[in-house]
């Protein structure tokens, strides 16, 4: 369960605090050689950068494809697990 918005209202009815959680879609395409400078983890059914932000890639960015194959959750379209693929590159 995620929190998308938070409102704190005083007893008199005035707005004291407002927080709106919105995802900003930023698409970054970079090519890296093995070993990758990132550490990944599965969060909410997708693979995200957990550690090792560099260049334009930041912590929390989601993997959307690997070598041109689209990612669907934690695996690719051809049913290979993304976390296992990154350890088998040579």
C-alpha positions in Angstrom: 0.0 0.0 0.0 1.4 3.4 -1.0 0.6 6.9 0.3 -0.2 9.2 -2.6 -1.3 12.3 -0.7 -1.2 13.6 2.8 -3.2 16.5 4.3 -2.8 17.9 7.8 -5.7 20.2 8.7 -6.0 22.1 12.0 -9.1 22.1 14.2 -10.0 25.5 12.8 -10.0 24.0 9.3 -6.9 25.6 7.8 -4.4 23.5 5.8 -1.2 23.1 7.8 0.7 20.6 5.6 0.2 19.1 2.2 2.3 16.3 0.5 1.6 15.0 -2.9 3.5 11.9 -4.1 3.7 11.9 -7.9 6.0 9.9 -10.1 8.0 11.8 -12.6 8.7 9.8 -15.7 12.3 10.4 -16.8 13.7 8.2 -19.5 17.5 7.8 -19.5 19.2 5.6 -22.0 22.9 4.8 -21.2 25.2 2.0 -22.3 27.5 0.5 -19.7 30.1 -2.3 -19.9 30.3 -5.1 -17.4 30.7 -4.9 -14.5 27.8 -2.6 -14.0 28.4 0.3 -11.5 24.9 -0.3 -10.0 23.3 -2.5 -7.5 19.7 -3.4 -8.1 16.8 -4.7 -6.0 13.2 -5.6 -6.5 10.7 -3.0 -5.2 6.9 -3.3 -5.7 7.3 -5.9 -8.5 10.0 -4.0 -10.5 13.7 -3.7 -10.6 15.2 -0.4 -9.4 18.6 1.1 -8.9 19.5 0.7 -5.2 23.1 1.9 -5.0 25.7 3.4 -7.4 24.1 6.4 -9.0 26.3 7.9 -11.7 25.9 10.1 -14.8 22.2 10.6 -15.4 21.1 7.3 -13.7 19.9 8.0 -10.1 18.8 5.8 -7.2 15.2 4.7 -7.5 15.2 4.6 -11.4 13.4 1.6 -12.8 14.9 -0.8 -15.4 12.6 -0.7 -18.4 14.7 -2.8 -20.8 17.9 -4.8 -21.1 19.6 -5.1 -24.5 16.4 -3.9 -26.2 14.2 -6.5 -24.6 11.4 -4.9 -22.6 11.2 -5.6 -18.9 7.9 -6.8 -17.4 8.2 -6.5 -13.6 11.2 -8.4 -12.4 11.7 -10.4 -15.7 12.1 -9.7 -19.4 9.6 -10.5 -22.1 11.4 -13.8 -22.7 10.9 -14.8 -19.0 14.5 -14.4 -17.9 15.0 -12.9 -14.4 16.7 -9.5 -14.6 18.6 -10.0 -11.3 20.0 -13.3 -12.6 20.9 -11.9 -16.1 23.1 -9.1 -14.7 25.3 -11.6 -12.9 25.8 -13.8 -16.0 27.2 -11.2 -18.4 30.7 -11.9 -19.6 
